[in-house]
Amino acid sequence: MIVYAESSAVLSWLLGEPSGPAVCRALQTAEFVVTSDLTLIECDRALHRARGIGQLSADRFAELSMELQRREWMDSAAPER
């Protein structure tokens, strides 16, 4: 299965929202994960906004930003063969 990772799904996983575990499972079980540059930009902007209004600490913001930029969630989504 090919999964398109869109912004709200990626953010729900990154921010630990209730639907996050289902998103994580979908990413992990996908044969291939695709996303757009726009998704990454939107997610980055949402993290900046959350930091700016005090919903994320500086440390948590840095951790989530690095996780998003590493894109390991895409690379690790394909099961080992």
Order of alpha helices (4+ residues) and beta strands (2+ residues): beta-alpha-alpha-beta-alpha-alpha-alpha
